[in-house]
Amino acid sequence: MNEAAPRASARLKVQKMIDRPCITRGSLSAFAFNLGPALAGLRATLVAAAGIVTLVSLPGWLRALESAPFPIPALRSVGPAAAPAQMAASLPQKDALRYQALADFLAKRYRVSSDSLERFVRLAYAAGHSTQLDPLLILAVMAVESSFNPIAESVMGAKGLMQIIPEYHKDKLRSAHGGEVNVLDPEVNIVAGAKVLREYATRTDEDLTAALRLYGGTGQDPHNPYAARVLSERQRLEQIVRKVQDRRVVHGDRSAGKV
C-alpha cells in the first residue's frame, strides 16, 4: 500500500506533463502562417521609408529635376548684370563659326543641347571680355564644376554653371538697385563666376593654377587634380578653336581675330 501511493503520484505527474501545451512543428507553422501578413505589412512599410530616405538624400540638383523644368527659363537681370547678354548679342558675327564649333563639341561631350551650349559660349566670351579672362578658361571651369548643368547644386550649397555659393559672394549677386538676382540664371551665374575667378587671379599675380585652387576650394594641395582638370579642358577647347582658324586660313579668311 505504501509503495502504490508513490507510483500513483508519479503517474499523475507524467500525465500532467503530457497534457501540458507544448511547441510543436505544427504549432510553429501555424504561428508563422498567422504572422505572415503582419511581416509583409512591416516589409512594405520599411521599403516605403527607405524610398523616402533615399529621395531626401539625393543631391539637390536631382531633387530639383523632379519639380522644375529643364532648362529653367532665365530671369532677366536689371542693371550691370544684364550687360554681358547685350555684349554677347553684339559680338562679331564673324566669330559665329567659332562659337558653333565650341558648342557642338561641348554638346556632344557633355550631352547638353547645342543651342544651350552656344548661349553659354557667347556669355563666356562676353564675361571674359569684361573681366579680362580667357573665355575658354571660363568654359573649362563650367565643364569641370557643373558639366554645363545650369541647375546643378552641390551639398555645400554651390549653385549653377559656375557653382557659386551665394552666401560667400553676395556682392557679386546684386542688381543695380541692390536687389537679389537669380543665381541659377546662366547669365548671372557666369558673370559672378568670372568675377570670382578674376579676383583670385589678381590675388595670385595671374597664377592660374593657384587661382583655380582657390576657386575650387582645394587650398594649395599640389596633389589635388582640380586645377589640372580645368587647364586640361581648356587645352581641348583651344584645339577646337585652332581647327576653326585653320579652316579660315584654308578658305582665305585672313581677318580671323585672336581668341
C-alpha positions in Angstrom: 0.0 0.0 0.0 2.8 2.3 0.8 4.5 1.5 -2.5 1.3 2.1 -4.6 0.9 5.7 -3.4 4.2 6.9 -4.8 3.6 5.2 -8.1 0.2 6.7 -8.5 1.7 10.1 -7.7 4.4 9.6 -10.4 1.8 8.5 -13.0 -0.2 11.7 -12.2 2.8 13.9 -12.8 3.7 12.2 -16.1 0.0 12.6 -17.3 0.2 16.4 -16.4 3.4 16.7 -18.4 1.7 15.0 -21.4 -1.4 17.2 -21.2 0.7 20.4 -20.9 0.7 22.5 -24.2 4.0 22.3 -26.0 5.6 23.9 -29.0 5.5 21.5 -32.0 6.4 21.9 -35.6 2.7 22.2 -36.4 2.2 25.0 -33.9 5.2 26.8 -35.2 3.9 26.5 -38.8 0.5 27.9 -37.7 2.2 30.7 -35.9 4.3 31.6 -38.9 1.2 31.4 -41.1 -0.6 33.9 -38.9 2.4 36.1 -38.6 3.0 36.2 -42.4 0.6 39.1 -43.2 2.0 41.2 -40.4 5.6 40.7 -41.6 4.5 41.6 -45.2 3.0 44.8 -43.9 6.1 45.6 -42.0 8.3 44.9 -45.0 6.2 47.3 -47.2 6.4 50.0 -44.5 10.2 49.6 -44.4 10.6 49.7 -48.2 8.5 52.9 -48.3 10.5 54.5 -45.5 13.8 53.6 -47.3 12.5 55.2 -50.5 11.7 58.4 -48.7 15.2 58.4 -47.1 16.8 57.8 -50.5 14.9 60.7 -52.0 15.8 63.1 -49.3 19.5 62.1 -49.5 19.7 62.8 -53.3 21.8 65.7 -54.4 19.9 69.0 -54.6 20.0 69.2 -58.4 18.4 65.8 -58.8 15.6 66.7 -56.4 15.2 69.9 -58.4 14.7 68.0 -61.6 11.5 66.4 -60.0 9.9 69.8 -59.6 11.5 72.1 -62.2 11.6 72.0 -66.0 14.9 71.9 -67.7 16.4 74.2 -68.5 15.0 76.8 -66.1 14.0 80.0 -68.0 16.5 82.7 -67.3 15.2 85.6 -65.3 16.2 88.9 -66.8 18.6 90.9 -64.6 18.5 94.6 -64.0 21.4 96.9 -64.4 25.1 95.9 -64.9 24.2 92.1 -64.7 22.4 92.4 -68.0 25.4 93.9 -69.8 27.0 90.5 -70.7 23.9 89.4 -72.5 23.8 92.5 -74.6 27.5 92.2 -75.2 27.1 88.5 -76.2 24.5 89.6 -78.7 26.7 92.2 -80.2 29.8 90.0 -80.6 31.1 90.0 -84.2 29.2 87.7 -86.4 32.5 86.5 -88.0 33.0 84.6 -84.7 29.8 82.6 -85.2 31.7 79.7 -86.6 34.0 79.5 -83.6 31.1 79.6 -81.2 29.2 77.0 -83.1 32.2 74.7 -83.2 32.7 75.0 -79.5 29.0 74.5 -78.8 28.9 71.4 -81.0 32.0 69.9 -79.3 30.8 70.5 -75.8 27.2 69.4 -76.6 28.5 66.0 -77.7 31.0 65.7 -74.8 28.6 66.6 -72.1 25.3 65.6 -73.7 23.7 69.0 -73.5 21.6 70.9 -76.1 23.8 72.6 -78.7 21.6 75.7 -78.6 22.0 76.0 -74.8 25.8 75.5 -75.2 26.0 78.2 -77.9 24.4 80.6 -75.5 26.8 79.6 -72.7 29.7 80.1 -75.1 28.6 83.5 -76.1 28.1 84.5 -72.4 31.5 83.2 -71.5 33.2 85.3 -74.2 31.3 88.4 -73.1 32.2 87.7 -69.4 35.8 87.1 -70.4 35.9 90.4 -72.3 34.5 92.3 -69.3 36.8 90.6 -66.7 39.9 90.3 -68.9 39.9 86.5 -68.6 40.3 83.8 -71.2 36.7 82.8 -72.2 38.0 79.3 -72.8 39.1 79.2 -69.2 35.6 80.2 -68.1 34.1 77.5 -70.2 36.6 74.9 -68.8 35.6 75.9 -65.2 31.9 75.4 -66.2 32.7 72.0 -67.6 34.5 70.7 -64.5 32.2 72.4 -62.0 28.8 71.5 -63.4 29.1 69.7 -66.7 27.0 72.6 -68.1 24.0 71.8 -65.9 22.5 75.2 -65.1 20.6 73.9 -62.1 23.5 71.9 -60.6 23.7 72.2 -56.8 26.3 70.7 -54.5 25.9 69.5 -50.9 27.9 72.6 -49.9 25.4 74.9 -51.4 27.3 75.8 -54.6 24.8 76.5 -57.4 24.6 76.8 -61.2 27.0 76.5 -64.1 30.0 78.0 -62.2 28.9 76.6 -58.8 28.6 79.8 -57.0 28.0 79.8 -53.2 25.6 82.7 -52.7 26.4 83.4 -49.1 30.1 83.9 -49.9 29.6 86.1 -53.0 26.6 88.3 -52.2 28.4 91.3 -53.5 28.5 89.7 -57.0 24.9 88.7 -56.9 23.2 92.2 -56.6 21.3 94.1 -59.2 21.9 97.8 -59.9 19.1 98.6 -57.4 20.6 96.4 -54.7 18.1 93.6 -55.0 19.0 89.9 -55.2 19.3 88.2 -58.6 18.6 84.6 -59.6 21.9 82.7 -59.1 20.6 79.9 -61.4 20.2 82.3 -64.3 23.1 81.3 -66.6 23.9 84.9 -67.4 24.1 85.9 -63.7 26.0 82.8 -62.7 28.6 83.0 -65.5 29.3 86.7 -64.7 29.5 86.1 -61.0 31.9 83.1 -61.5 34.1 85.1 -63.9 34.3 87.9 -61.3 35.3 85.5 -58.6 37.9 83.9 -60.8 39.3 87.4 -61.8 39.5 88.3 -58.1 41.5 85.1 -57.4 43.8 85.6 -60.4 44.6 89.2 -59.3 45.2 88.0 -55.8 47.7 85.3 -57.0 49.5 87.6 -59.5 47.9 85.9 -62.5 49.0 82.4 -61.4 46.1 80.5 -63.0 46.9 77.2 -61.1 46.9 79.0 -57.8 43.7 80.9 -58.7 41.9 77.8 -59.7 42.9 76.1 -56.5 41.2 79.0 -54.6 38.2 78.8 -56.9 37.8 75.0 -56.4 38.4 75.3 -52.6 41.3 72.9 -52.7 43.7 75.1 -50.9 47.3 74.7 -52.0 47.3 71.0 -52.1 49.6 70.1 -55.1 48.1 66.6 -55.3 44.5 67.8 -55.8 43.7 67.4 -59.6 41.1 70.2 -59.8 43.3 72.8 -61.4 44.9 70.3 -63.8 41.4 69.1 -64.9 40.4 72.7 -65.7 43.5 73.5 -67.6 43.4 70.2 -69.5 39.8 71.0 -70.6 40.9 74.4 -71.7 43.6 72.8 -73.9 40.9 70.7 -75.6 38.9 73.8 -76.3 41.9 75.6 -77.7 42.4 72.7 -80.2 38.8 73.2 -81.4 39.4 76.9 -81.9 42.7 76.3 -83.8 40.9 73.9 -86.1 38.4 76.7 -86.9 41.1 79.1 -87.5 43.0 76.7 -89.8 39.8 76.2 -91.9 39.5 80.0 -92.2 43.1 80.2 -93.5 42.4 77.5 -96.0 39.3 79.4 -97.2 41.2 82.6 -97.4 39.7 84.3 -94.4 42.8 86.2 -93.1 40.7 88.5 -90.9 40.2 86.0 -88.1 40.9 87.7 -84.7 42.8 86.3 -81.7 40.7 84.1 -79.4 
